[in-house]
Amino acid sequence: MTAFLNALSGKLAERWIALLAIPGLVYLVALTTAVTLGQRHWQDAGRLRERLDALAAAPGAHSAGVIVVVAVAVLAGAALIGTGVQALGALVEQVWLTGPRGPVTRWLTERRLRRWRAADHAYRTALVAAGRARLSGAADSDALLNEAETRYACRNEVGLVAPRHPFWTGDRVTTPDRRVWRAYRLDLTAAWPHLWLLVPDSTRAELGVARAALSAAARLTTWGLAYLLLAVWWWPAALIGLVTMATGALRGRMAAASFAELAEALVDLHGRDLAHTLGLECEGPLTPAAGEEMTRLLSKPE
C-alpha cells in the first residue's frame, strides 16, 4: 500500500507540474515581461535586465525567508493560472461540441449546411457526368472521374454527413452515431456502454488517448486566448497567442477525427460480439436486422 501511495503521489505531482505549474510559470514570465516593457519598449531587453538587477539588489532578495515566500507565491500563482486555464479549456471544448442552441450557433450551422449541400450537389453532378462518360466510352471519362473524386474530397472536408453543429469538431465527434445508424440500424448512444465493457483494455486505452488529446487541444487553445490578453500591454504576445490558438484548433480537429474513426472502427469490429452477447444470431458481418434488434433490446422499450 505504501508503494502504491508513493507511486500515485508521484504521478499526481508529475501531472500537476505538466498541466499547471510549468505552463503557469511560463505565463507569469510573459506577463512580467509584458508589464515591464509595455508597447513603447516592446523590444528593449536592457529595460527588462535592469528590472531584474533592481530586484536582485533589493534587501529582501538575500533573505532566505523572503525567497521562500516569493517562491511559494509564484508557484501558487502559476498553479492558480493553470487551474483557471484548465477550467476555461473545458468550456472551450464544450463550445467546440455544442449544438445549435442560439441565433449565432444556428446561423453557423445553417451556413455549414449550405456549404455541404453545395459541395454535395457538385460531387453528385460530377459523378453522374463521369458515369455517363464511362458508359459512352468518351475519351475524357478519366478526367471526369478525377473531378468527381476531387468534389467528393471537398464535400468531406465540410463534413462526412450533413452538418448539424455550428463547428466542424462537434459534427466530426457525432458523425459515428449517424453513420453507424445508416449502416447497421444500431443506436450507438444506447449501445456504447455495452460495447465499452466488451472491448479489450488496449482498445479502451486508444480511445482514452484520443479523447484526452481533444481536451488537451482545447486547453492549448485557451492558453492562446490568455496570451492574446497580454497584447493589451505588449503586442508581441498577440503573435504567440495566435500561433498557440491555431495549433490548438488544428490539434483539436485531428483529435476529433481520430476519436470518431476509432469509435466507428470499434462498432465495425465488435458489433457482432455485442449481438452474440445479447443472444442474437448474427453470422458473418453485422447486419441492419441485427442492429435493429440490438437497438430494440438496449433501448428497453416499455
Secondary structure in CASP SS format (residue, H / E / C, confidence):
PFRMAT SS
TARGET T0000
AUTHOR 0000-0000-0000
METHOD secondary structure of the structure
MODEL  1
M C 1.00
T H 1.00
A H 1.00
F H 1.00
L H 1.00
N H 1.00
A H 1.00
L H 1.00
S H 1.00
G H 1.00
K H 1.00
L H 1.00
A H 1.00
E H 1.00
R H 1.00
W H 1.00
I H 1.00
A H 1.00
L H 1.00
L H 1.00
A H 1.00
I H 1.00
P H 1.00
G H 1.00
L H 1.00
V H 1.00
Y H 1.00
L H 1.00
V H 1.00
A H 1.00
L H 1.00
T H 1.00
T H 1.00
A H 1.00
V H 1.00
T H 1.00
L H 1.00
G C 1.00
Q C 1.00
R C 1.00
H C 1.00
W C 1.00
Q C 1.00
D C 1.00
A H 1.00
G H 1.00
R H 1.00
L H 1.00
R H 1.00
E H 1.00
R H 1.00
L H 1.00
D H 1.00
A H 1.00
L H 1.00
A H 1.00
A H 1.00
A C 1.00
P H 1.00
G H 1.00
A H 1.00
H H 1.00
S C 1.00
A H 1.00
G H 1.00
V H 1.00
I H 1.00
V H 1.00
V H 1.00
V H 1.00
A H 1.00
V H 1.00
A H 1.00
V H 1.00
L H 1.00
A H 1.00
G H 1.00
A H 1.00
A H 1.00
L H 1.00
I H 1.00
G H 1.00
T H 1.00
G H 1.00
V H 1.00
Q H 1.00
A H 1.00
L H 1.00
G H 1.00
A H 1.00
L H 1.00
V H 1.00
E H 1.00
Q H 1.00
V H 1.00
W H 1.00
L H 1.00
T C 1.00
G C 1.00
P C 1.00
R C 1.00
G C 1.00
P H 1.00
V H 1.00
T H 1.00
R H 1.00
W H 1.00
L H 1.00
T H 1.00
E H 1.00
R H 1.00
R H 1.00
L H 1.00
R H 1.00
R H 1.00
W H 1.00
R H 1.00
A H 1.00
A H 1.00
D H 1.00
H H 1.00
A H 1.00
Y H 1.00
R H 1.00
T H 1.00
A H 1.00
L H 1.00
V H 1.00
A H 1.00
A H 1.00
G H 1.00
R H 1.00
A H 1.00
R H 1.00
L H 1.00
S H 1.00
G C 1.00
A C 1.00
A C 1.00
D C 1.00
S H 1.00
D H 1.00
A H 1.00
L H 1.00
L H 1.00
N H 1.00
E H 1.00
A H 1.00
E H 1.00
T H 1.00
R H 1.00
Y H 1.00
A H 1.00
C H 1.00
R H 1.00
N H 1.00
E H 1.00
V H 1.00
G C 1.00
L C 1.00
V C 1.00
A C 1.00
P C 1.00
R C 1.00
H C 1.00
P C 1.00
F C 1.00
W H 1.00
T H 1.00
G H 1.00
D H 1.00
R H 1.00
V H 1.00
T H 1.00
T H 1.00
P H 1.00
D H 1.00
R H 1.00
R H 1.00
V H 1.00
W H 1.00
R H 1.00
A H 1.00
Y H 1.00
R C 1.00
L C 1.00
D C 1.00
L H 1.00
T H 1.00
A H 1.00
A H 1.00
W H 1.00
P H 1.00
H H 1.00
L H 1.00
W H 1.00
L H 1.00
L H 1.00
V C 1.00
P C 1.00
D H 1.00
S H 1.00
T H 1.00
R H 1.00
A H 1.00
E H 1.00
L H 1.00
G H 1.00
V H 1.00
A H 1.00
R H 1.00
A H 1.00
A H 1.00
L H 1.00
S H 1.00
A H 1.00
A H 1.00
A H 1.00
R H 1.00
L H 1.00
T H 1.00
T H 1.00
W H 1.00
G H 1.00
L H 1.00
A H 1.00
Y H 1.00
L H 1.00
L H 1.00
L H 1.00
A C 1.00
V C 1.00
W C 1.00
W C 1.00
W C 1.00
P H 1.00
A H 1.00
A H 1.00
L H 1.00
I H 1.00
G H 1.00
L H 1.00
V H 1.00
T H 1.00
M H 1.00
A H 1.00
T H 1.00
G H 1.00
A H 1.00
L H 1.00
R H 1.00
G H 1.00
R H 1.00
M H 1.00
A H 1.00
A H 1.00
A H 1.00
S H 1.00
F H 1.00
A H 1.00
E H 1.00
L H 1.00
A H 1.00
E H 1.00
A H 1.00
L H 1.00
V H 1.00
D H 1.00
L H 1.00
H H 1.00
G H 1.00
R H 1.00
D H 1.00
L H 1.00
A H 1.00
H H 1.00
T H 1.00
L C 1.00
G C 1.00
L C 1.00
E C 1.00
C C 1.00
E C 1.00
G C 1.00
P C 1.00
L C 1.00
T C 1.00
P H 1.00
A H 1.00
A H 1.00
G H 1.00
E H 1.00
E H 1.00
M H 1.00
T H 1.00
R H 1.00
L H 1.00
L H 1.00
S H 1.00
K C 1.00
P C 1.00
E C 1.00
END
